[in-house]
Amino acid sequence: MTGVDDPRTAELSQHLATVHERLAAAVAAAGRRPDDVELLVVTKFFPADDVARLISLGERAFGESREPEASRKIAALRAGDASGPIAAGDVSFDMIGSVQTKKARSVARWARSVHSVDREKLVEHLARAADAARAEGARTEPLGVNLQVSLDGDPTRGGALESELPALADRVMASDSLRLSGLMVIAPVDGSADRWMARAQLVHQAFVAHYPQATTLSAGMSGDLEAAVAHGSTCVRVGTAILGQRPLVSQ
Ligand SMILES: *Cc1c(COP(=O)(O)O)cnc(C)c1O
């Protein structure tokens, strides 16, 4: 299924090559080093078989945005339904979508990091959930937390205001089971991506001055990864350019 004769594997391989080229060009144009920027392949809406194909093509870091879709997919992969058993340490999955507090427990069992943390109540639920996941042996490392910041104050895409970040960061740091790793942004569709990413970079620089461990800037998707890399992104989240159009289902 994952071999070179499989048409879907060939298609994914071609798309991946294009995205890796775009990323390499953006990194070079910005005078940055290739391993400064992680590629997170966003596999939401696509089946475990596609994740297995991407693993066979060398990808190791994935982003998911919905529960219970993510839990089911990862369980299938780990059990070997899709591709043979996958060692837990080899492949990581990040939660990039908004998290309902009642889903914190399941997310803390599989996620390396959560990119979309934007309110204190969610931090509290994730801290308790990560404590529980460690006690159960479902995870060993602390759960990484990126605080999602809203660049334009419009709440529909989620994200905290810049002024709310310190209180959230302090709350994350108060938990041994959470690790403050950085910030995440989704650029508003209006206006130039370059301008929004420049703004994201300024917000991140000010944040890192107070929280030096928060080195991650999760920014950039299929349409704006070049602008994000030009402005200091350390993690691009790319779905459509690799997997193709998602079905039009509301979130
Ligand atoms: C779906 C999603 C992505 C991927 O977007 P594409 O435009 O398909 O690359 C990135 N970030 C978040 C938060 C998402 O929900």
The ligand as an SDF file (V2000), in Angstrom:
LIG
                    3D

 15 15  0  0  0  0  0  0  0  0999 V2000
   -5.7750   23.0880    8.8940 C   0  0  0  0  0  0  0  0  0  0  0  0
   -4.7680   23.9340    9.5700 C   0  0  0  0  0  0  0  0  0  0  0  0
   -3.5300   24.2040    8.9660 C   0  0  0  0  0  0  0  0  0  0  0  0
   -3.1650   23.7450    7.5690 C   0  0  0  0  0  0  0  0  0  0  0  0
   -3.6680   24.6580    6.6570 O   0  0  0  0  0  0  0  0  0  0  0  0
   -3.3920   24.4860    5.0690 P   0  0  0  0  0  0  0  0  0  0  0  0
   -3.8150   25.7770    4.5190 O   0  0  0  0  0  0  0  0  0  0  0  0
   -4.2130   23.3270    4.6180 O   0  0  0  0  0  0  0  0  0  0  0  0
   -1.9420   24.2340    4.9150 O   0  0  0  0  0  0  0  0  0  0  0  0
   -2.6160   24.9590    9.6770 C   0  0  0  0  0  0  0  0  0  0  0  0
   -2.8990   25.4250   10.9230 N   0  0  0  0  0  0  0  0  0  0  0  0
   -4.0690   25.1860   11.5360 C   0  0  0  0  0  0  0  0  0  0  0  0
   -4.3150   25.7230   12.9040 C   0  0  0  0  0  0  0  0  0  0  0  0
   -5.0550   24.4340   10.8840 C   0  0  0  0  0  0  0  0  0  0  0  0
   -6.2170   24.1930   11.4880 O   0  0  0  0  0  0  0  0  0  0  0  0
  1  2  1  0
  2  3  1  0
  2 14  2  0
  3  4  1  0
  3 10  2  0
  4  5  1  0
  5  6  1  0
  6  7  2  0
  6  8  1  0
  6  9  1  0
 10 11  1  0
 11 12  2  0
 12 13  1  0
 12 14  1  0
 14 15  1  0
M  END
$$$$
